[in-house]
C-alpha cells in the first residue's frame, strides 16, 4: 500500500470541537441536547485551547493540505513538532511589546494518546 507523509514545522488547525461537530453533521443534535440541559453550545467553544502549533500562512496551508487529503480519503500521515509552549502571546505593556509563552498544554488534550515509551532520535 502506498502512503504519503507530510512534514511541516507548524500546523495551524484551529480548535477541533466545532470542526468535528460540523464535519460529522452533529452540531444540531448537540445544540438541542445542551439546550435541554440549559446550556448553549456556543458558550462551550471558547473553553477549548487553540493548539499552539503555528501562527501563520505556512501553518494554515499545512492544516488545509492535511484536511484535503483526509476529505479525499488519501492514505497520508502528517508529522510536525508538538511545541510545549506553543507560539507566544503578544501584549502591550506600558506601550511596549511583551511576549509570553502560550501555555496551551496546561490542561489535558483529549485527542492525544500519551506514549512516553516511544521516542525517536533526531540527528543533525
Rosetta blueprint (number, residue, H / E / L):
1 X L
2 X L
3 X L
4 X E
5 X E
6 X E
7 X E
8 X L
9 X L
10 X L
11 X L
12 X L
13 X L
14 X L
15 X L
16 X L
17 X H
18 X H
19 X H
20 X H
21 X H
22 X H
23 X H
24 X L
25 X L
26 X L
27 X H
28 X H
29 X H
30 X H
31 X H
32 X H
33 X H
34 X H
35 X H
36 X H
37 X L
38 X L
39 X L
40 X L
41 X H
42 X H
43 X H
44 X H
45 X H
46 X L
47 X L
48 X L
49 X L
50 X L
51 X L
52 X L
53 X L
54 X L
55 X L
56 X L
57 X H
58 X H
59 X H
60 X H
61 X H
62 X H
63 X H
64 X H
65 X H
66 X H
67 X H
68 X H
69 X H
70 X H
71 X H
72 X L
73 X L
74 X L
75 X L
76 X E
77 X E
78 X E
79 X E
80 X L
81 X L
82 X L
83 X L
84 X L
85 X L
86 X L
87 X L
88 X E
89 X E
90 X E
91 X E
92 X E
93 X E
94 X L
95 X L
96 X E
97 X E
98 X E
99 X E
100 X E
101 X E
102 X L
103 X L
104 X L
105 X L
106 X L
107 X L
108 X L
109 X L
110 X L
111 X L
112 X L
113 X L
114 X L
115 X L
116 X L
117 X L
118 X L
119 X L
120 X L
121 X L
122 X L
123 X L
124 X L
